[in-house]
């Protein structure tokens, strides 16, 4: 096939491409920036070398078709292949592309999402601030961390205006033209600000129906200027939520340490200097939700993850029954996950929760997850106070940086590949499923 016709608008920044009529589509223009191509939503481009690329067109009722685009200048860098799940939804596709289809045993039954959710721990944090009731809520908090690795909180101190404004800013970001979002595109998991799709689309054998924006959030002054400048109020609204959810994480960690029999100020300085990463997620309507997921089963690396969602879609796994529990979107409640680092720190007394994100055929779901743990290079290890002859060390030490290295080399979308399993210290008494 001959190259498409082209004409330069600005030879350093623009190329105008018009495809032959027999392909029944055209790409109006591709805008070249220093580190990324900004594309319209109909195409995925995979760069093979500085002079050519493969463009994939998704057409209704047909398999994706690839054609080669020849680039007429040598400027710019070549990002990895990228396809937005939101773009596919906006095109109105009636079938999910093959790469999103899960093996039968990993699929979610859409009907399961419609069943009433099992009762889940709901903790009123107002009691945590009353000396006469604090011990009761600390006990309940410890029970939730031990039995399920998950709980919900109300009266948490973050106003509905702040949470709704943050979700609104997230919605406005994902509604931006693709070229504005692609400014932040990266397939480097170490990038402090990263727009992408799936989990780690460069490694994922199966892709997931999710677009995301991740950015570091502490210290806020170090990172906020690298956050998206569009939409105009994004930094303002998201930073207010980031500050308040960080304060909540410190309050919860103090109570959790108490529930373990540790001092309430245990690791206070380390947590104060610790990391905070925010994952802003968009799960677009999916035409075949029974074949795909928004996120695969996984546990978080963090000590705690605090999540706000605008509608139901999160499911957590109850390990004893091996069943999935749908988490309702309770107005005013925040969701809290025990992460791998808290499981390590507690020497296995508390378990990180395995969870996944489902998708819906009609509605878009937004969520904001805030991950809290020690600083990038700081190692988390079992607390000395929780180790003795009856409770030997069960985990190797680990840092946030170690997790990123694991993630860059591992396809976590495959069953059985959990970061926490790489940290377990096994002996002949262990029976790890």
NUVO-346308 format. One record per residue (C-alpha): residue number from 1; residue in one letter; x, y, z. Coordinates in steps of 0.25 Angstrom, whole numbers, plus 5000, padded with zeros to 4 digits. Layout:
# residues N
> nr:rest:u:v:w
> NUM:A:X:Y:Z;
...
# end
This chain:
# residues 433
> nr:rest:u:v:w
> 1:X:5000:5000:5000;
> 2:X:5006:5014:4996;
> 3:X:5008:5024:5007;
> 4:X:4996:5034:5009;
> 5:X:4996:5048:5003;
> 6:X:5002:5058:5012;
> 7:X:5005:5073:5013;
> 8:X:5013:5080:5023;
> 9:X:5006:5091:5031;
> 10:X:5018:5094:5040;
> 11:X:5029:5085:5036;
> 12:X:5034:5084:5050;
> 13:X:5021:5082:5057;
> 14:X:5010:5077:5048;
> 15:X:5007:5067:5037;
> 16:X:4994:5066:5029;
> 17:X:4990:5052:5025;
> 18:X:4979:5048:5016;
> 19:X:4976:5033:5014;
> 20:X:4971:5027:5001;
> 21:X:4956:5026:5000;
> 22:X:4955:5011:5000;
> 23:X:4959:5010:5014;
> 24:X:4946:5018:5018;
> 25:X:4953:5027:5028;
> 26:X:4963:5038:5029;
> 27:X:4972:5044:5040;
> 28:X:4971:5060:5039;
> 29:X:4985:5062:5045;
> 30:X:4995:5057:5054;
> 31:X:5001:5068:5063;
> 32:X:5016:5065:5067;
> 33:X:5021:5070:5080;
> 34:X:5034:5068:5087;
> 35:X:5031:5055:5094;
> 36:X:5018:5050:5089;
> 37:X:5008:5050:5077;
> 38:X:4995:5055:5080;
> 39:X:4984:5047:5073;
> 40:X:4970:5047:5070;
> 41:X:4961:5037:5077;
> 42:X:4959:5028:5065;
> 43:X:4974:5023:5064;
> 44:X:4985:5015:5072;
> 45:X:4999:5018:5067;
> 46:X:5010:5009:5069;
> 47:X:5024:5015:5065;
> 48:X:5034:5005:5059;
> 49:X:5045:5014:5055;
> 50:X:5047:5029:5053;
> 51:X:5041:5029:5039;
> 52:X:5029:5020:5040;
> 53:X:5017:5016:5049;
> 54:X:5005:5007:5049;
> 55:X:4992:5013:5051;
> 56:X:4980:5004:5055;
> 57:X:4966:5008:5051;
> 58:X:4955:5002:5059;
> 59:X:4942:5001:5050;
> 60:X:4928:4996:5054;
> 61:X:4926:4981:5052;
> 62:X:4941:4979:5047;
> 63:X:4954:4975:5052;
> 64:X:4964:4986:5054;
> 65:X:4971:4989:5042;
> 66:X:4986:4993:5041;
> 67:X:4992:5002:5031;
> 68:X:5006:5008:5031;
> 69:X:5008:5023:5032;
> 70:X:5021:5029:5026;
> 71:X:5026:5041:5034;
> 72:X:5033:5051:5026;
> 73:X:5041:5058:5036;
> 74:X:5051:5052:5047;
> 75:X:5046:5061:5059;
> 76:X:5041:5056:5072;
> 77:X:5041:5043:5080;
> 78:X:5034:5030:5078;
> 79:X:5024:5027:5089;
> 80:X:5019:5013:5091;
> 81:X:5006:5008:5085;
> 82:X:4994:5014:5092;
> 83:X:4979:5012:5090;
> 84:X:4969:5019:5099;
> 85:X:4957:5011:5105;
> 86:X:4949:5024:5106;
> 87:X:4952:5027:5091;
> 88:X:4946:5013:5087;
> 89:X:4934:5016:5095;
> 90:X:4933:5030:5089;
> 91:X:4933:5023:5075;
> 92:X:4921:5015:5079;
> 93:X:4928:5001:5077;
> 94:X:4918:4990:5079;
> 95:X:4928:4979:5082;
> 96:X:4941:4980:5090;
> 97:X:4954:4978:5082;
> 98:X:4960:4964:5084;
> 99:X:4971:4969:5093;
> 100:X:4961:4973:5104;
> 101:X:4954:4959:5104;
> 102:X:4958:4951:5117;
> 103:X:4960:4936:5117;
> 104:X:4947:4930:5122;
> 105:X:4951:4926:5136;
> 106:X:4955:4941:5138;
> 107:X:4942:4948:5134;
> 108:X:4932:4955:5142;
> 109:X:4918:4951:5141;
> 110:X:4911:4965:5139;
> 111:X:4899:4959:5147;
> 112:X:4907:4958:5159;
> 113:X:4908:4973:5160;
> 114:X:4893:4974:5161;
> 115:X:4892:4965:5174;
> 116:X:4892:4973:5187;
> 117:X:4905:4975:5193;
> 118:X:4909:4967:5206;
> 119:X:4910:4975:5218;
> 120:X:4923:4982:5219;
> 121:X:4930:4989:5231;
> 122:X:4925:5004:5232;
> 123:X:4933:5012:5243;
> 124:X:4929:5025:5248;
> 125:X:4941:5033:5250;
> 126:X:4934:5043:5259;
> 127:X:4936:5032:5270;
> 128:X:4951:5032:5268;
> 129:X:4952:5046:5273;
> 130:X:4944:5044:5285;
> 131:X:4953:5038:5297;
> 132:X:4942:5030:5303;
> 133:X:4939:5023:5289;
> 134:X:4953:5023:5283;
> 135:X:4956:5009:5288;
> 136:X:4944:5003:5282;
> 137:X:4946:5008:5268;
> 138:X:4961:5004:5269;
> 139:X:4956:4990:5272;
> 140:X:4946:4990:5261;
> 141:X:4957:4996:5251;
> 142:X:4967:4985:5255;
> 143:X:4956:4974:5253;
> 144:X:4953:4980:5239;
> 145:X:4968:4980:5235;
> 146:X:4969:4966:5240;
> 147:X:4957:4959:5235;
> 148:X:4955:4966:5221;
> 149:X:4966:4976:5219;
> 150:X:4955:4987:5215;
> 151:X:4946:4996:5222;
> 152:X:4938:5009:5219;
> 153:X:4938:5022:5227;
> 154:X:4928:5033:5229;
> 155:X:4930:5046:5237;
> 156:X:4944:5045:5232;
> 157:X:4946:5061:5232;
> 158:X:4946:5063:5217;
> 159:X:4935:5071:5212;
> 160:X:4926:5066:5201;
> 161:X:4929:5079:5193;
> 162:X:4944:5075:5193;
> 163:X:4941:5061:5189;
> 164:X:4931:5065:5178;
> 165:X:4940:5076:5173;
> 166:X:4951:5066:5171;
> 167:X:4942:5056:5164;
> 168:X:4937:5067:5155;
> 169:X:4952:5071:5152;
> 170:X:4955:5057:5148;
> 171:X:4942:5056:5139;
> 172:X:4947:5069:5132;
> 173:X:4961:5064:5130;
> 174:X:4956:5051:5123;
> 175:X:4946:5060:5115;
> 176:X:4958:5068:5109;
> 177:X:4962:5066:5094;
> 178:X:4971:5055:5093;
> 179:X:4983:5064:5089;
> 180:X:4982:5071:5102;
> 181:X:4982:5058:5110;
> 182:X:4993:5052:5102;
> 183:X:5003:5063:5107;
> 184:X:5004:5054:5119;
> 185:X:5004:5041:5112;
> 186:X:5016:5032:5117;
> 187:X:5018:5017:5117;
> 188:X:5029:5019:5128;
> 189:X:5023:5014:5141;
> 190:X:5034:5023:5148;
> 191:X:5028:5036:5142;
> 192:X:5023:5045:5153;
> 193:X:5011:5049:5144;
> 194:X:5006:5039:5135;
> 195:X:4993:5038:5126;
> 196:X:4991:5024:5121;
> 197:X:4981:5012:5119;
> 198:X:4979:4998:5124;
> 199:X:4990:4995:5135;
> 200:X:5003:4995:5129;
> 201:X:4999:4994:5114;
> 202:X:5013:4991:5109;
> 203:X:5014:4978:5117;
> 204:X:4999:4974:5118;
> 205:X:4995:4962:5110;
> 206:X:4981:4965:5113;
> 207:X:4976:4980:5113;
> 208:X:4967:4986:5123;
> 209:X:4955:4996:5120;
> 210:X:4961:5007:5128;
> 211:X:4968:5021:5125;
> 212:X:4976:5027:5136;
> 213:X:4984:5039:5141;
> 214:X:4994:5036:5152;
> 215:X:5002:5047:5159;
> 216:X:5011:5048:5171;
> 217:X:5005:5057:5182;
> 218:X:5014:5059:5194;
> 219:X:5021:5068:5196;
> 220:X:5010:5075:5188;
> 221:X:5019:5087:5185;
> 222:X:5029:5078:5178;
> 223:X:5019:5072:5169;
> 224:X:5007:5081:5167;
> 225:X:5013:5089:5155;
> 226:X:5015:5077:5147;
> 227:X:5000:5073:5149;
> 228:X:4991:5076:5137;
> 229:X:4988:5090:5134;
> 230:X:4976:5087:5127;
> 231:X:4965:5087:5131;
> 232:X:4968:5101:5138;
> 233:X:4963:5097:5152;
> 234:X:4969:5083:5152;
> 235:X:4981:5086:5161;
> 236:X:4973:5095:5171;
> 237:X:4962:5085:5173;
> 238:X:4970:5072:5173;
> 239:X:4981:5078:5182;
> 240:X:4970:5081:5192;
> 241:X:4966:5067:5192;
> 242:X:4980:5062:5193;
> 243:X:4983:5070:5205;
> 244:X:4971:5066:5213;
> 245:X:4972:5051:5209;
> 246:X:4986:5051:5213;
> 247:X:4983:5056:5227;
> 248:X:4972:5045:5228;
> 249:X:4982:5035:5225;
> 250:X:4991:5039:5236;
> 251:X:4979:5039:5246;
> 252:X:4976:5025:5241;
> 253:X:4990:5019:5242;
> 254:X:4991:5024:5256;
> 255:X:4978:5017:5260;
> 256:X:4983:5004:5252;
> 257:X:4996:5004:5259;
> 258:X:4989:5005:5273;
> 259:X:4980:4993:5268;
> 260:X:4993:4985:5267;
> 261:X:4998:4989:5281;
> 262:X:5008:4999:5276;
> 263:X:5009:5013:5280;
> 264:X:5000:5023:5273;
> 265:X:5012:5031:5268;
> 266:X:5019:5019:5262;
> 267:X:5026:5022:5249;
> 268:X:5020:5036:5250;
> 269:X:5032:5043:5245;
> 270:X:5034:5033:5234;
> 271:X:5019:5034:5230;
> 272:X:5020:5049:5230;
> 273:X:5032:5049:5220;
> 274:X:5025:5037:5212;
> 275:X:5020:5036:5198;
> 276:X:5006:5039:5193;
> 277:X:5002:5035:5179;
> 278:X:4988:5038:5173;
> 279:X:4982:5030:5162;
> 280:X:4970:5037:5155;
> 281:X:4962:5026:5148;
> 282:X:4952:5026:5137;
> 283:X:4944:5013:5134;
> 284:X:4936:5016:5121;
> 285:X:4923:5009:5117;
> 286:X:4927:4996:5112;
> 287:X:4919:4989:5101;
> 288:X:4922:4975:5106;
> 289:X:4924:4976:5121;
> 290:X:4923:4961:5123;
> 291:X:4936:4959:5115;
> 292:X:4945:4970:5121;
> 293:X:4949:4977:5134;
> 294:X:4953:4991:5137;
> 295:X:4964:4985:5146;
> 296:X:4969:4971:5149;
> 297:X:4969:4965:5162;
> 298:X:4981:4971:5170;
> 299:X:4985:4976:5183;
> 300:X:4991:4990:5185;
> 301:X:5006:4992:5189;
> 302:X:5003:5003:5199;
> 303:X:5001:5003:5214;
> 304:X:4987:5009:5212;
> 305:X:4979:5013:5200;
> 306:X:4967:5022:5201;
> 307:X:4957:5023:5190;
> 308:X:4945:5031:5186;
> 309:X:4936:5026:5175;
> 310:X:4924:5032:5168;
> 311:X:4917:5019:5166;
> 312:X:4917:5004:5169;
> 313:X:4928:4996:5161;
> 314:X:4939:4992:5172;
> 315:X:4938:4978:5176;
> 316:X:4947:4972:5188;
> 317:X:4950:4957:5190;
> 318:X:4946:4950:5202;
> 319:X:4958:4940:5204;
> 320:X:4951:4930:5213;
> 321:X:4939:4928:5203;
> 322:X:4947:4932:5191;
> 323:X:4935:4941:5187;
> 324:X:4934:4955:5181;
> 325:X:4927:4965:5188;
> 326:X:4921:4978:5181;
> 327:X:4924:4990:5189;
> 328:X:4913:5000:5188;
> 329:X:4915:5015:5186;
> 330:X:4910:5020:5199;
> 331:X:4908:5035:5199;
> 332:X:4919:5042:5208;
> 333:X:4927:5029:5210;
> 334:X:4941:5027:5206;
> 335:X:4947:5013:5204;
> 336:X:4960:5008:5211;
> 337:X:4968:4997:5206;
> 338:X:4979:4990:5214;
> 339:X:4991:4989:5205;
> 340:X:5003:4980:5204;
> 341:X:5012:4989:5212;
> 342:X:5003:4989:5224;
> 343:X:5002:4973:5223;
> 344:X:5017:4973:5223;
> 345:X:5018:4983:5235;
> 346:X:5008:4975:5243;
> 347:X:5016:4962:5240;
> 348:X:5003:4956:5234;
> 349:X:4993:4960:5245;
> 350:X:4986:4969:5235;
> 351:X:4984:4965:5220;
> 352:X:4984:4973:5208;
> 353:X:4971:4972:5201;
> 354:X:4970:4966:5187;
> 355:X:4960:4975:5178;
> 356:X:4956:4978:5164;
> 357:X:4948:4988:5156;
> 358:X:4936:4984:5148;
> 359:X:4930:4991:5136;
> 360:X:4916:4995:5132;
> 361:X:4909:4995:5118;
> 362:X:4903:5009:5121;
> 363:X:4910:5017:5131;
> 364:X:4924:5023:5132;
> 365:X:4930:5021:5146;
> 366:X:4941:5030:5152;
> 367:X:4949:5028:5164;
> 368:X:4961:5034:5171;
> 369:X:4971:5025:5179;
> 370:X:4981:5031:5188;
> 371:X:4992:5022:5192;
> 372:X:5000:5024:5205;
> 373:X:5013:5018:5209;
> 374:X:5027:5021:5213;
> 375:X:5036:5029:5204;
> 376:X:5041:5024:5191;
> 377:X:5054:5017:5196;
> 378:X:5050:5015:5210;
> 379:X:5049:5000:5213;
> 380:X:5036:4995:5220;
> 381:X:5039:4983:5229;
> 382:X:5031:4975:5240;
> 383:X:5030:4983:5253;
> 384:X:5040:4978:5263;
> 385:X:5029:4978:5274;
> 386:X:5021:4968:5265;
> 387:X:5032:4958:5264;
> 388:X:5036:4947:5274;
> 389:X:5038:4932:5275;
> 390:X:5023:4929:5273;
> 391:X:5022:4940:5261;
> 392:X:5035:4939:5253;
> 393:X:5038:4949:5242;
> 394:X:5029:4945:5230;
> 395:X:5032:4956:5220;
> 396:X:5045:4962:5214;
> 397:X:5046:4977:5214;
> 398:X:5041:4985:5202;
> 399:X:5040:4999:5197;
> 400:X:5032:5007:5188;
> 401:X:5043:5007:5178;
> 402:X:5044:4991:5179;
> 403:X:5029:4991:5175;
> 404:X:5032:4999:5163;
> 405:X:5043:4990:5158;
> 406:X:5034:4978:5160;
> 407:X:5023:4985:5152;
> 408:X:5032:4989:5141;
> 409:X:5036:4975:5139;
> 410:X:5023:4967:5142;
> 411:X:5010:4965:5135;
> 412:X:5001:4966:5148;
> 413:X:4989:4964:5139;
> 414:X:4992:4949:5139;
> 415:X:4986:4940:5150;
> 416:X:4995:4938:5162;
> 417:X:5005:4949:5160;
> 418:X:5004:4957:5173;
> 419:X:5015:4966:5178;
> 420:X:5012:4962:5193;
> 421:X:5015:4947:5189;
> 422:X:5030:4951:5185;
> 423:X:5032:4957:5199;
> 424:X:5028:4944:5207;
> 425:X:5038:4937:5215;
> 426:X:5035:4922:5213;
> 427:X:5038:4911:5222;
> 428:X:5033:4897:5223;
> 429:X:5021:4901:5232;
> 430:X:5016:4911:5221;
> 431:X:5004:4908:5212;
> 432:X:5003:4919:5203;
> 433:X:4991:4918:5193;
# end
